[in-house]
Amino acid sequence: MRLSKTDVITITPTSPFNFDATFHKPDHFTSGDNIWQQGIRWQTWFWRDVPLGLKFINTGSINKPQVTVEVFSEPQLSESYTKSLKQEIIYRYNLNLDLKPFYKQFAKDKTLSPVIEKWKGMRPGHPSSLYEYLIIGIILQNATIKRSVQMFQALLENYGRLLNFDSKELWCFWKEGGLHNISELELRQLKVGYRAKYIKKIDDYFYEGKIDELSLRTRTLDEQRERLLNLYGVGPATVWYILFDVFHHWDFFNHVSPWEQKIYSKIFFNRETNNPVPVSRILKYFERFGKYKQLAVHYIWENLWWERKNKHIPWLEKEIRL
């Protein structure tokens, strides 16, 4: 599908704001739906039944931020549609987040303050809807990053849509519930293994209207957590990610996967990855960050992955196995 530029949205995030550290997360695996270069991100986006191409451009500074979003689509978009899209972008990328209380609380923290200074204005942010995130979470289960990339690419190429916009070709996610006519056997033929059953079940939930993301946003953390854990094939690790990335809870931290356990052990305790610190001790250590523990760990985690972009880190490469 070839798209044309149909609108331009201007957003003024709260200050301070770091564009690149917000719109590019080096720890997210390559998925074929986005391209990043300094100051610009091209991203596909499926919003209200319309596949879009978005070009995010940094048109401000850290202290006087501004983001210009060029919107590419096939149909002309109504004013109400564009307004809803703008609000969704602001929500998913936390562009209205007030970071100042967080910075003030940890201004003298020996571990966190240098990282905050380096990445001041960085927001947690993710372009995916709840449906998309659930599918990605299933693909990540019990697989190396390389294997996850292969499975996700196969799904996009078979059920997504290739969009051409601003001289870029990127894959766009399919509509939630869009796999209702696809059999589990067909999904298995894409070599996703047992995950085919989970993907099919999650898609059915959305097709049948049993899950509504916007409604879930208004629920308490406990209600959200319980609803997510009741979904077929969704475990504690996926729920933990979703509560942070999709529902923006900064204080919820009760799960550490074996892979993350190794990395946390190295960066927080300088322990070799083949002899990781017990999860209970890691979680107790994170309590020092109080109501910001998810946000604090996000800053330190992202700092590590940005370092990897600029230099080879042997111990980390061993764990990534990309």
SEKOLVEX-684878 format. One record per residue (C-alpha): x, y, z; residue number from 1; residue in three letters. Coordinates in nm, 4 decimals, decimal comma. Each point is the difference from the previous one (the first is absolute). Last residue first. Example, Ala and Ser with C-alpha at 12.3 -4.5 7.8 and 13.67 -1.06 7.14 Angstrom:
2
<node xx="1,3670" yy="-0,1060" zz="0,7140" num="2" residuo="Ser"/>
<node xx="-0,1370" yy="-0,3440" zz="0,0660" num="1" residuo="Ala"/>
***
This chain:
322
<node xx="2,1310" yy="-1,2533" zz="1,8171" num="322" residuo="Leu"/>
<node xx="0,1443" yy="-0,2014" zz="0,2882" num="321" residuo="Arg"/>
<node xx="-0,0902" yy="0,2677" zz="0,2548" num="320" residuo="Ile"/>
<node xx="0,1747" yy="-0,1590" zz="0,2999" num="319" residuo="Glu"/>
<node xx="0,3395" yy="-0,0395" zz="-0,1657" num="318" residuo="Lys"/>
<node xx="-0,0306" yy="0,3460" zz="-0,1499" num="317" residuo="Glu"/>
<node xx="-0,0416" yy="0,1372" zz="0,3528" num="316" residuo="Leu"/>
<node xx="0,3208" yy="-0,1612" zz="0,1308" num="315" residuo="Trp"/>
<node xx="0,1958" yy="0,1229" zz="-0,3027" num="314" residuo="Pro"/>
<node xx="-0,1083" yy="0,3670" zz="0,0080" num="313" residuo="Ile"/>
<node xx="0,0969" yy="0,1446" zz="-0,3395" num="312" residuo="His"/>
<node xx="-0,0310" yy="0,3762" zz="-0,0187" num="311" residuo="Lys"/>
<node xx="-0,2283" yy="0,2775" zz="-0,1183" num="310" residuo="Asn"/>
<node xx="-0,3355" yy="-0,1720" zz="-0,0312" num="309" residuo="Lys"/>
<node xx="0,0833" yy="-0,2099" zz="0,3076" num="308" residuo="Arg"/>
<node xx="0,0289" yy="0,3182" zz="0,2072" num="307" residuo="Glu"/>
<node xx="-0,3568" yy="0,0851" zz="-0,1045" num="306" residuo="Trp"/>
<node xx="-0,1012" yy="-0,3431" zz="0,1288" num="305" residuo="Trp"/>
<node xx="0,1601" yy="0,0571" zz="0,3394" num="304" residuo="Leu"/>
<node xx="-0,1573" yy="0,3454" zz="0,0386" num="303" residuo="Asn"/>
<node xx="-0,3369" yy="-0,1537" zz="-0,0829" num="302" residuo="Glu"/>
<node xx="0,0286" yy="-0,2356" zz="0,2990" num="301" residuo="Trp"/>
<node xx="0,1072" yy="0,2770" zz="0,2387" num="300" residuo="Ile"/>
<node xx="-0,2861" yy="0,2273" zz="-0,1025" num="299" residuo="Tyr"/>
<node xx="-0,2550" yy="-0,2833" zz="-0,0022" num="298" residuo="His"/>
<node xx="0,1149" yy="-0,1073" zz="0,3472" num="297" residuo="Val"/>
<node xx="-0,0893" yy="0,3445" zz="0,1332" num="296" residuo="Ala"/>
<node xx="-0,3372" yy="0,0059" zz="-0,1784" num="295" residuo="Leu"/>
<node xx="-0,0995" yy="-0,3401" zz="0,1351" num="294" residuo="Gln"/>
<node xx="0,1147" yy="0,0921" zz="0,3515" num="293" residuo="Lys"/>
<node xx="-0,1685" yy="0,3415" zz="0,0029" num="292" residuo="Tyr"/>
<node xx="-0,2388" yy="-0,0603" zz="0,2904" num="291" residuo="Lys"/>
<node xx="0,2930" yy="-0,1037" zz="0,2185" num="290" residuo="Gly"/>
<node xx="0,3456" yy="-0,0013" zz="-0,1625" num="289" residuo="Phe"/>
<node xx="0,1529" yy="-0,1805" zz="0,2986" num="288" residuo="Arg"/>
<node xx="-0,2491" yy="-0,2821" zz="-0,0640" num="287" residuo="Glu"/>
<node xx="0,2188" yy="-0,0981" zz="-0,2960" num="286" residuo="Phe"/>
<node xx="0,2451" yy="-0,1711" zz="0,2365" num="285" residuo="Tyr"/>
<node xx="-0,2789" yy="-0,2192" zz="0,1387" num="284" residuo="Lys"/>
<node xx="-0,0918" yy="-0,1061" zz="-0,3530" num="283" residuo="Leu"/>
<node xx="0,3616" yy="-0,0950" zz="-0,0718" num="282" residuo="Ile"/>
<node xx="0,0312" yy="-0,1920" zz="0,3273" num="281" residuo="Arg"/>
<node xx="-0,3149" yy="-0,1994" zz="-0,0720" num="280" residuo="Ser"/>
<node xx="0,1229" yy="-0,0721" zz="-0,3535" num="279" residuo="Val"/>
<node xx="0,3140" yy="-0,1688" zz="0,1310" num="278" residuo="Pro"/>
<node xx="0,3247" yy="0,1574" zz="-0,1306" num="277" residuo="Val"/>
<node xx="0,1323" yy="-0,1644" zz="-0,3136" num="276" residuo="Pro"/>
<node xx="0,2927" yy="-0,2416" zz="-0,0228" num="275" residuo="Asn"/>
<node xx="0,0468" yy="-0,0584" zz="-0,3734" num="274" residuo="Asn"/>
<node xx="-0,0696" yy="0,3695" zz="-0,0582" num="273" residuo="Thr"/>
<node xx="0,2995" yy="0,1084" zz="0,2052" num="272" residuo="Glu"/>
<node xx="-0,0946" yy="0,2283" zz="0,2899" num="271" residuo="Arg"/>
<node xx="0,0679" yy="0,3730" zz="-0,0241" num="270" residuo="Asn"/>
<node xx="-0,2935" yy="0,0550" zz="0,2373" num="269" residuo="Phe"/>
<node xx="-0,2195" yy="0,2472" zz="-0,1907" num="268" residuo="Phe"/>
<node xx="0,1245" yy="-0,0399" zz="-0,3589" num="267" residuo="Ile"/>
<node xx="0,1003" yy="-0,3667" zz="0,0128" num="266" residuo="Lys"/>
<node xx="-0,2777" yy="-0,1385" zz="0,2152" num="265" residuo="Ser"/>
<node xx="-0,2543" yy="0,2032" zz="-0,1939" num="264" residuo="Tyr"/>
<node xx="0,1244" yy="-0,1649" zz="-0,3208" num="263" residuo="Ile"/>
<node xx="-0,0193" yy="-0,3543" zz="0,1360" num="262" residuo="Lys"/>
<node xx="-0,3409" yy="0,0538" zz="0,1593" num="261" residuo="Gln"/>
<node xx="-0,1232" yy="0,1525" zz="-0,3245" num="260" residuo="Glu"/>
<node xx="0,0506" yy="-0,3321" zz="-0,1783" num="259" residuo="Trp"/>
<node xx="-0,1502" yy="-0,2011" zz="0,2871" num="258" residuo="Pro"/>
<node xx="-0,3084" yy="0,2285" zz="-0,0015" num="257" residuo="Ser"/>
<node xx="-0,0505" yy="0,2463" zz="0,2848" num="256" residuo="Val"/>
<node xx="-0,3478" yy="0,0582" zz="0,1411" num="255" residuo="His"/>
<node xx="-0,1535" yy="0,2092" zz="0,2763" num="254" residuo="Asn"/>
<node xx="0,0618" yy="0,3600" zz="-0,1059" num="253" residuo="Phe"/>
<node xx="-0,2979" yy="0,2345" zz="0,0019" num="252" residuo="Phe"/>
<node xx="0,0921" yy="0,3575" zz="0,0940" num="251" residuo="Asp"/>
<node xx="0,0204" yy="0,1690" zz="-0,3406" num="250" residuo="Trp"/>
<node xx="-0,3383" yy="-0,1123" zz="-0,1329" num="249" residuo="His"/>
<node xx="-0,0426" yy="0,1256" zz="-0,3552" num="248" residuo="His"/>
<node xx="-0,2842" yy="-0,2142" zz="-0,1368" num="247" residuo="Phe"/>
<node xx="0,1606" yy="-0,1118" zz="-0,3262" num="246" residuo="Val"/>
<node xx="0,3738" yy="-0,0006" zz="0,0750" num="245" residuo="Asp"/>
<node xx="-0,0010" yy="-0,0639" zz="0,3751" num="244" residuo="Phe"/>
<node xx="-0,3070" yy="-0,2150" zz="0,0571" num="243" residuo="Leu"/>
<node xx="0,0708" yy="-0,1679" zz="-0,3332" num="242" residuo="Ile"/>
<node xx="0,3522" yy="-0,1069" zz="0,0916" num="241" residuo="Tyr"/>
<node xx="-0,1127" yy="-0,1515" zz="0,3308" num="240" residuo="Trp"/>
<node xx="-0,2897" yy="-0,1758" zz="-0,1727" num="239" residuo="Val"/>
<node xx="0,2383" yy="-0,1583" zz="-0,2514" num="238" residuo="Thr"/>
<node xx="0,2266" yy="-0,1266" zz="0,2791" num="237" residuo="Ala"/>
<node xx="-0,2903" yy="-0,1235" zz="0,2155" num="236" residuo="Pro"/>
<node xx="-0,1457" yy="-0,2243" zz="-0,2725" num="235" residuo="Gly"/>
<node xx="-0,2408" yy="0,0385" zz="-0,2910" num="234" residuo="Val"/>
<node xx="-0,0917" yy="-0,3257" zz="-0,1777" num="233" residuo="Gly"/>
<node xx="-0,3744" yy="0,0393" zz="0,0468" num="232" residuo="Tyr"/>
<node xx="-0,0954" yy="0,3314" zz="0,1548" num="231" residuo="Leu"/>
<node xx="-0,0817" yy="-0,0169" zz="0,3705" num="230" residuo="Asn"/>
<node xx="0,3330" yy="0,1595" zz="0,0885" num="229" residuo="Leu"/>
<node xx="-0,1001" yy="0,3085" zz="-0,1985" num="228" residuo="Leu"/>
<node xx="-0,3280" yy="0,0482" zz="0,1835" num="227" residuo="Arg"/>
<node xx="0,1628" yy="-0,0489" zz="0,3415" num="226" residuo="Glu"/>
<node xx="0,2772" yy="0,2494" zz="-0,0777" num="225" residuo="Arg"/>
<node xx="-0,2403" yy="0,2629" zz="-0,1293" num="224" residuo="Gln"/>
<node xx="-0,2231" yy="-0,0353" zz="0,3047" num="223" residuo="Glu"/>
<node xx="0,2978" yy="0,0177" zz="0,2349" num="222" residuo="Asp"/>
<node xx="0,1382" yy="0,3073" zz="-0,1785" num="221" residuo="Leu"/>
<node xx="-0,3359" yy="0,1759" zz="0,0254" num="220" residuo="Thr"/>
<node xx="-0,2263" yy="0,0360" zz="-0,3019" num="219" residuo="Arg"/>
<node xx="-0,0341" yy="0,3030" zz="-0,2295" num="218" residuo="Thr"/>
<node xx="0,2585" yy="-0,1290" zz="-0,2482" num="217" residuo="Arg"/>
<node xx="-0,1963" yy="-0,3248" zz="-0,0244" num="216" residuo="Leu"/>
<node xx="-0,2871" yy="0,1840" zz="-0,1695" num="215" residuo="Ser"/>
<node xx="0,2333" yy="0,1384" zz="-0,2666" num="214" residuo="Leu"/>
<node xx="0,1490" yy="-0,3449" zz="-0,0570" num="213" residuo="Glu"/>
<node xx="-0,3301" yy="-0,1827" zz="-0,0516" num="212" residuo="Asp"/>
<node xx="0,0115" yy="-0,3765" zz="0,0318" num="211" residuo="Ile"/>
<node xx="-0,2904" yy="-0,2418" zz="-0,0485" num="210" residuo="Lys"/>
<node xx="-0,1027" yy="0,1589" zz="-0,3293" num="209" residuo="Gly"/>
<node xx="-0,0333" yy="-0,3325" zz="-0,1827" num="208" residuo="Glu"/>
<node xx="0,2750" yy="0,0923" zz="-0,2448" num="207" residuo="Tyr"/>
<node xx="0,2158" yy="0,1191" zz="0,2900" num="206" residuo="Phe"/>
<node xx="-0,0257" yy="-0,3243" zz="0,1956" num="205" residuo="Tyr"/>
<node xx="0,0344" yy="-0,2006" zz="-0,3227" num="204" residuo="Asp"/>
<node xx="0,3365" yy="0,1629" zz="-0,0741" num="203" residuo="Asp"/>
<node xx="0,1257" yy="-0,1049" zz="0,3428" num="202" residuo="Ile"/>
<node xx="-0,1136" yy="-0,3574" zz="-0,0621" num="201" residuo="Lys"/>
<node xx="0,1624" yy="-0,0208" zz="-0,3434" num="200" residuo="Lys"/>
<node xx="0,3283" yy="0,1410" zz="0,1271" num="199" residuo="Ile"/>
<node xx="-0,0003" yy="-0,2465" zz="0,2906" num="198" residuo="Tyr"/>
<node xx="-0,0683" yy="-0,3017" zz="-0,2222" num="197" residuo="Lys"/>
<node xx="0,2666" yy="0,1090" zz="-0,2495" num="196" residuo="Ala"/>
<node xx="0,2491" yy="0,0445" zz="0,2841" num="195" residuo="Arg"/>
<node xx="0,0455" yy="-0,3777" zz="0,0121" num="194" residuo="Tyr"/>
<node xx="0,2298" yy="0,0271" zz="-0,3022" num="193" residuo="Gly"/>
<node xx="0,0479" yy="0,3340" zz="-0,1770" num="192" residuo="Val"/>
<node xx="0,1256" yy="-0,1763" zz="-0,3098" num="191" residuo="Lys"/>
<node xx="-0,2171" yy="0,1879" zz="-0,2504" num="190" residuo="Leu"/>
<node xx="-0,1745" yy="-0,3323" zz="-0,0640" num="189" residuo="Gln"/>
<node xx="-0,1217" yy="0,0192" zz="0,3585" num="188" residuo="Arg"/>
<node xx="-0,2086" yy="0,3034" zz="-0,0908" num="187" residuo="Leu"/>
<node xx="-0,1691" yy="-0,1923" zz="-0,2779" num="186" residuo="Glu"/>
<node xx="-0,0723" yy="-0,2863" zz="0,2396" num="185" residuo="Leu"/>
<node xx="-0,1537" yy="0,2391" zz="0,2525" num="184" residuo="Glu"/>
<node xx="-0,2434" yy="0,1054" zz="-0,2695" num="183" residuo="Ser"/>
<node xx="-0,0312" yy="0,3523" zz="-0,1391" num="182" residuo="Ile"/>
<node xx="-0,3531" yy="0,1371" zz="-0,0428" num="181" residuo="Asn"/>
<node xx="0,0092" yy="0,1752" zz="0,3398" num="180" residuo="His"/>
<node xx="0,3480" yy="0,1412" zz="-0,0704" num="179" residuo="Leu"/>
<node xx="-0,1077" yy="0,3631" zz="-0,0261" num="178" residuo="Gly"/>
<node xx="-0,1260" yy="0,0157" zz="0,3566" num="177" residuo="Gly"/>
<node xx="0,2178" yy="0,3056" zz="0,0521" num="176" residuo="Glu"/>
<node xx="0,0703" yy="0,1432" zz="-0,3443" num="175" residuo="Lys"/>
<node xx="0,3290" yy="-0,0968" zz="-0,1627" num="174" residuo="Trp"/>
<node xx="0,3309" yy="0,1574" zz="0,0934" num="173" residuo="Phe"/>
<node xx="0,1737" yy="0,2224" zz="-0,2543" num="172" residuo="Cys"/>
<node xx="0,3169" yy="-0,0954" zz="-0,1866" num="171" residuo="Trp"/>
<node xx="0,2358" yy="0,2693" zz="-0,1216" num="170" residuo="Leu"/>
<node xx="0,1076" yy="0,1299" zz="-0,3397" num="169" residuo="Glu"/>
<node xx="0,1527" yy="0,3488" zz="0,0062" num="168" residuo="Lys"/>
<node xx="0,0088" yy="0,2738" zz="-0,2658" num="167" residuo="Ser"/>
<node xx="-0,2228" yy="0,2234" zz="0,2185" num="166" residuo="Asp"/>
<node xx="-0,2632" yy="-0,2726" zz="-0,0007" num="165" residuo="Phe"/>
<node xx="-0,0309" yy="-0,3549" zz="-0,1330" num="164" residuo="Asn"/>
<node xx="-0,1939" yy="-0,2312" zz="0,2279" num="163" residuo="Leu"/>
<node xx="0,0303" yy="-0,3792" zz="0,0000" num="162" residuo="Leu"/>
<node xx="-0,3052" yy="-0,1496" zz="0,1680" num="161" residuo="Arg"/>
<node xx="-0,0057" yy="-0,2579" zz="0,2749" num="160" residuo="Gly"/>
<node xx="-0,1276" yy="-0,3569" zz="-0,0158" num="159" residuo="Tyr"/>
<node xx="0,2685" yy="-0,2004" zz="-0,1799" num="158" residuo="Asn"/>
<node xx="0,2980" yy="0,2361" zz="0,0058" num="157" residuo="Glu"/>
<node xx="-0,0790" yy="0,1168" zz="0,3513" num="156" residuo="Leu"/>
<node xx="-0,0352" yy="-0,3537" zz="0,1361" num="155" residuo="Leu"/>
<node xx="0,3246" yy="-0,1180" zz="-0,1603" num="154" residuo="Ala"/>
<node xx="0,1840" yy="0,3069" zz="0,1313" num="153" residuo="Gln"/>
<node xx="-0,1247" yy="-0,0763" zz="0,3502" num="152" residuo="Phe"/>
<node xx="0,1224" yy="-0,3576" zz="-0,0174" num="151" residuo="Met"/>
<node xx="0,3451" yy="0,0919" zz="-0,1321" num="150" residuo="Gln"/>
<node xx="0,0466" yy="0,2816" zz="0,2520" num="149" residuo="Val"/>
<node xx="-0,0978" yy="-0,2328" zz="0,2845" num="148" residuo="Ser"/>
<node xx="0,2563" yy="-0,2581" zz="-0,1151" num="147" residuo="Arg"/>
<node xx="0,2792" yy="0,2577" zz="-0,0051" num="146" residuo="Lys"/>
<node xx="-0,1049" yy="0,1324" zz="0,3405" num="145" residuo="Ile"/>
<node xx="0,0274" yy="-0,3521" zz="0,1421" num="144" residuo="Thr"/>
<node xx="-0,3261" yy="-0,1729" zz="0,0805" num="143" residuo="Ala"/>
<node xx="-0,1935" yy="-0,1155" zz="0,3040" num="142" residuo="Asn"/>
<node xx="-0,2769" yy="0,2583" zz="-0,0410" num="141" residuo="Gln"/>
<node xx="0,0891" yy="0,2997" zz="-0,2158" num="140" residuo="Leu"/>
<node xx="-0,2640" yy="-0,0796" zz="-0,2628" num="139" residuo="Ile"/>
<node xx="-0,2653" yy="-0,0056" zz="0,2720" num="138" residuo="Ile"/>
<node xx="0,1029" yy="0,3462" zz="0,1181" num="137" residuo="Gly"/>
<node xx="-0,0080" yy="0,1322" zz="-0,3567" num="136" residuo="Ile"/>
<node xx="-0,3599" yy="-0,1213" zz="-0,0388" num="135" residuo="Ile"/>
<node xx="-0,0923" yy="0,1565" zz="0,3349" num="134" residuo="Leu"/>
<node xx="0,1687" yy="0,3260" zz="-0,0978" num="133" residuo="Tyr"/>
<node xx="-0,1973" yy="0,0186" zz="-0,3236" num="132" residuo="Glu"/>
<node xx="-0,3290" yy="-0,0501" zz="0,1816" num="131" residuo="Tyr"/>
<node xx="0,0902" yy="0,2556" zz="0,2691" num="130" residuo="Leu"/>
<node xx="0,0902" yy="0,2531" zz="-0,2690" num="129" residuo="Ser"/>
<node xx="0,3629" yy="0,0414" zz="-0,0980" num="128" residuo="Ser"/>
<node xx="0,2016" yy="0,3210" zz="-0,0382" num="127" residuo="Pro"/>
<node xx="0,1922" yy="-0,0348" zz="0,3285" num="126" residuo="His"/>
<node xx="0,1343" yy="0,2688" zz="0,2289" num="125" residuo="Gly"/>
<node xx="0,1886" yy="0,0390" zz="0,3251" num="124" residuo="Pro"/>
<node xx="0,1068" yy="0,3618" zz="-0,0041" num="123" residuo="Arg"/>
<node xx="0,3481" yy="0,1500" zz="-0,0244" num="122" residuo="Met"/>
<node xx="0,0211" yy="0,3661" zz="0,1032" num="121" residuo="Gly"/>
<node xx="0,3420" yy="-0,0195" zz="0,1617" num="120" residuo="Lys"/>
<node xx="0,1966" yy="-0,2890" zz="-0,1468" num="119" residuo="Trp"/>
<node xx="0,3536" yy="0,0819" zz="0,1174" num="118" residuo="Lys"/>
<node xx="-0,1068" yy="0,1867" zz="0,3137" num="117" residuo="Glu"/>
<node xx="-0,2402" yy="-0,2798" zz="0,0883" num="116" residuo="Ile"/>
<node xx="0,2787" yy="-0,2545" zz="-0,0420" num="115" residuo="Val"/>
<node xx="0,2341" yy="0,1968" zz="0,2258" num="114" residuo="Pro"/>
<node xx="-0,2813" yy="0,0360" zz="0,2613" num="113" residuo="Ser"/>
<node xx="-0,0921" yy="-0,3705" zz="0,0108" num="112" residuo="Leu"/>
<node xx="0,2884" yy="-0,1817" zz="0,1632" num="111" residuo="Thr"/>
<node xx="0,1345" yy="0,2657" zz="0,2335" num="110" residuo="Lys"/>
<node xx="-0,3457" yy="0,1301" zz="0,0954" num="109" residuo="Asp"/>
<node xx="0,0319" yy="0,3717" zz="0,0682" num="108" residuo="Lys"/>
<node xx="-0,2618" yy="0,1301" zz="-0,2465" num="107" residuo="Ala"/>
<node xx="-0,2172" yy="-0,3055" zz="0,0594" num="106" residuo="Phe"/>
<node xx="-0,3104" yy="0,1641" zz="0,1471" num="105" residuo="Gln"/>
<node xx="0,0361" yy="0,3137" zz="-0,2135" num="104" residuo="Lys"/>
<node xx="0,0212" yy="-0,1951" zz="-0,3237" num="103" residuo="Tyr"/>
<node xx="-0,3147" yy="-0,1971" zz="0,0768" num="102" residuo="Phe"/>
<node xx="-0,1866" yy="0,3152" zz="0,1058" num="101" residuo="Pro"/>
<node xx="0,1105" yy="0,1699" zz="-0,3268" num="100" residuo="Lys"/>
<node xx="-0,1080" yy="-0,2762" zz="-0,2367" num="99" residuo="Leu"/>
<node xx="-0,3461" yy="0,1355" zz="-0,0772" num="98" residuo="Asp"/>
<node xx="-0,1380" yy="-0,2292" zz="-0,2713" num="97" residuo="Leu"/>
<node xx="-0,1991" yy="0,1751" zz="-0,2736" num="96" residuo="Asn"/>
<node xx="0,1882" yy="-0,1686" zz="-0,2863" num="95" residuo="Leu"/>
<node xx="-0,0495" yy="-0,3432" zz="0,1526" num="94" residuo="Asn"/>
<node xx="0,0742" yy="-0,1698" zz="-0,3343" num="93" residuo="Tyr"/>
<node xx="-0,3211" yy="-0,2030" zz="-0,0118" num="92" residuo="Arg"/>
<node xx="-0,2145" yy="0,2803" zz="0,1449" num="91" residuo="Tyr"/>
<node xx="0,1255" yy="0,2865" zz="-0,2159" num="90" residuo="Ile"/>
<node xx="-0,0304" yy="-0,2165" zz="-0,3108" num="89" residuo="Ile"/>
<node xx="-0,3551" yy="-0,0954" zz="0,0992" num="88" residuo="Glu"/>
<node xx="-0,0947" yy="0,3644" zz="0,0548" num="87" residuo="Gln"/>
<node xx="0,1305" yy="0,0931" zz="-0,3443" num="86" residuo="Lys"/>
<node xx="-0,1871" yy="-0,2881" zz="-0,1612" num="85" residuo="Leu"/>
<node xx="-0,3248" yy="0,1111" zz="0,1653" num="84" residuo="Ser"/>
<node xx="0,0465" yy="0,3519" zz="-0,1381" num="83" residuo="Lys"/>
<node xx="0,0809" yy="-0,1365" zz="-0,3457" num="82" residuo="Thr"/>
<node xx="-0,3212" yy="-0,2024" zz="0,0009" num="81" residuo="Tyr"/>
<node xx="-0,2068" yy="0,2949" zz="0,1190" num="80" residuo="Ser"/>
<node xx="0,1405" yy="0,2209" zz="-0,2782" num="79" residuo="Glu"/>
<node xx="-0,0860" yy="-0,2607" zz="-0,2602" num="78" residuo="Ser"/>
<node xx="0,2675" yy="-0,1870" zz="-0,1909" num="77" residuo="Leu"/>
<node xx="0,0337" yy="-0,0144" zz="-0,3768" num="76" residuo="Gln"/>
<node xx="0,0313" yy="-0,3592" zz="-0,1118" num="75" residuo="Pro"/>
<node xx="0,3278" yy="-0,1738" zz="-0,0876" num="74" residuo="Glu"/>
<node xx="0,2049" yy="0,1179" zz="0,2937" num="73" residuo="Ser"/>
<node xx="0,3212" yy="0,1795" zz="0,0935" num="72" residuo="Phe"/>
<node xx="0,0166" yy="0,2159" zz="0,3125" num="71" residuo="Val"/>
<node xx="0,2958" yy="0,2301" zz="0,0596" num="70" residuo="Glu"/>
<node xx="0,0562" yy="0,0359" zz="0,3726" num="69" residuo="Val"/>
<node xx="0,1886" yy="0,3049" zz="0,1264" num="68" residuo="Thr"/>
<node xx="0,1394" yy="-0,0302" zz="0,3500" num="67" residuo="Val"/>
<node xx="0,0834" yy="0,3064" zz="0,2084" num="66" residuo="Gln"/>
<node xx="0,2141" yy="0,0389" zz="0,3076" num="65" residuo="Pro"/>
<node xx="0,1340" yy="0,3199" zz="0,1486" num="64" residuo="Lys"/>
<node xx="0,2333" yy="-0,1304" zz="0,2720" num="63" residuo="Asn"/>
<node xx="0,1203" yy="-0,3078" zz="-0,1879" num="62" residuo="Ile"/>
<node xx="-0,0271" yy="0,1689" zz="-0,3389" num="61" residuo="Ser"/>
<node xx="-0,2626" yy="0,0404" zz="-0,2706" num="60" residuo="Gly"/>
<node xx="-0,0854" yy="-0,1263" zz="-0,3477" num="59" residuo="Thr"/>
<node xx="0,0713" yy="-0,3683" zz="0,0610" num="58" residuo="Asn"/>
<node xx="-0,1851" yy="-0,1755" zz="-0,2790" num="57" residuo="Ile"/>
<node xx="-0,2415" yy="-0,2928" zz="0,0276" num="56" residuo="Phe"/>
<node xx="-0,1023" yy="-0,1401" zz="-0,3388" num="55" residuo="Lys"/>
<node xx="-0,3154" yy="-0,2058" zz="0,0189" num="54" residuo="Leu"/>
<node xx="-0,1316" yy="-0,2470" zz="-0,2577" num="53" residuo="Gly"/>
<node xx="-0,3558" yy="-0,1000" zz="0,0588" num="52" residuo="Leu"/>
<node xx="-0,2252" yy="-0,3029" zz="-0,0352" num="51" residuo="Pro"/>
<node xx="-0,3634" yy="0,1016" zz="0,0728" num="50" residuo="Val"/>
<node xx="-0,2401" yy="-0,2155" zz="0,2027" num="49" residuo="Asp"/>
<node xx="-0,0018" yy="0,2364" zz="0,2985" num="48" residuo="Arg"/>
<node xx="0,3782" yy="0,0237" zz="0,0206" num="47" residuo="Trp"/>
<node xx="0,2545" yy="-0,2332" zz="-0,1528" num="46" residuo="Phe"/>
<node xx="0,3399" yy="0,1694" zz="0,0252" num="45" residuo="Trp"/>
<node xx="0,3118" yy="-0,0320" zz="-0,2128" num="44" residuo="Thr"/>
<node xx="0,3032" yy="0,1875" zz="0,1276" num="43" residuo="Gln"/>
<node xx="0,2689" yy="0,2243" zz="-0,1492" num="42" residuo="Trp"/>
<node xx="0,2150" yy="0,1576" zz="0,2708" num="41" residuo="Arg"/>
<node xx="0,2067" yy="0,3174" zz="-0,0396" num="40" residuo="Ile"/>
<node xx="0,2467" yy="0,2043" zz="0,2103" num="39" residuo="Gly"/>
<node xx="0,2856" yy="-0,2465" zz="-0,0271" num="38" residuo="Gln"/>
<node xx="-0,1047" yy="-0,2860" zz="-0,2225" num="37" residuo="Gln"/>
<node xx="-0,2743" yy="-0,2490" zz="0,0663" num="36" residuo="Trp"/>
<node xx="-0,1882" yy="-0,2379" zz="-0,2268" num="35" residuo="Ile"/>
<node xx="-0,3235" yy="-0,1751" zz="0,0920" num="34" residuo="Asn"/>
<node xx="-0,2297" yy="-0,2941" zz="-0,0747" num="33" residuo="Asp"/>
<node xx="0,2657" yy="-0,2535" zz="-0,1021" num="32" residuo="Gly"/>
<node xx="0,0255" yy="-0,1497" zz="0,3480" num="31" residuo="Ser"/>
<node xx="0,3498" yy="0,0595" zz="0,1299" num="30" residuo="Thr"/>
<node xx="0,0092" yy="-0,0990" zz="0,3676" num="29" residuo="Phe"/>
<node xx="-0,0606" yy="0,2611" zz="0,2676" num="28" residuo="His"/>
<node xx="0,3099" yy="0,0486" zz="0,2179" num="27" residuo="Asp"/>
<node xx="0,1176" yy="0,2954" zz="-0,2095" num="26" residuo="Pro"/>
<node xx="-0,3103" yy="0,2011" zz="0,0982" num="25" residuo="Lys"/>
<node xx="-0,0556" yy="0,2839" zz="-0,2457" num="24" residuo="His"/>
<node xx="-0,2785" yy="0,2536" zz="0,0342" num="23" residuo="Phe"/>
<node xx="0,0689" yy="0,0997" zz="0,3588" num="22" residuo="Thr"/>
<node xx="0,3817" yy="-0,0042" zz="-0,0025" num="21" residuo="Ala"/>
<node xx="-0,0032" yy="0,1812" zz="-0,3350" num="20" residuo="Asp"/>
<node xx="-0,2409" yy="0,2752" zz="0,1034" num="19" residuo="Phe"/>
<node xx="0,1342" yy="0,0865" zz="0,3456" num="18" residuo="Asn"/>
<node xx="-0,2507" yy="0,2252" zz="0,1724" num="17" residuo="Phe"/>
<node xx="0,0370" yy="0,2350" zz="0,2951" num="16" residuo="Pro"/>
<node xx="-0,2650" yy="0,1362" zz="-0,0156" num="15" residuo="Ser"/>
<node xx="-0,3518" yy="-0,1260" zz="-0,0672" num="14" residuo="Thr"/>
<node xx="-0,0643" yy="-0,0961" zz="-0,3575" num="13" residuo="Pro"/>
<node xx="-0,1239" yy="0,2549" zz="-0,2572" num="12" residuo="Thr"/>
<node xx="-0,1686" yy="-0,1878" zz="-0,2843" num="11" residuo="Ile"/>
<node xx="-0,0546" yy="0,1203" zz="-0,3568" num="10" residuo="Thr"/>
<node xx="-0,1991" yy="-0,2174" zz="-0,2376" num="9" residuo="Ile"/>
<node xx="0,0309" yy="0,0119" zz="-0,3782" num="8" residuo="Val"/>
<node xx="-0,2595" yy="-0,1471" zz="-0,2357" num="7" residuo="Asp"/>
<node xx="-0,0610" yy="-0,1872" zz="-0,3251" num="6" residuo="Thr"/>
<node xx="0,3442" yy="-0,1086" zz="-0,1146" num="5" residuo="Lys"/>
<node xx="-0,0606" yy="-0,2687" zz="-0,2599" num="4" residuo="Ser"/>
<node xx="-0,0008" yy="-0,3765" zz="0,0438" num="3" residuo="Leu"/>
<node xx="0,0828" yy="-0,2811" zz="-0,2413" num="2" residuo="Arg"/>
<node xx="-0,1447" yy="-0,3330" zz="0,1075" num="1" residuo="Met"/>
***
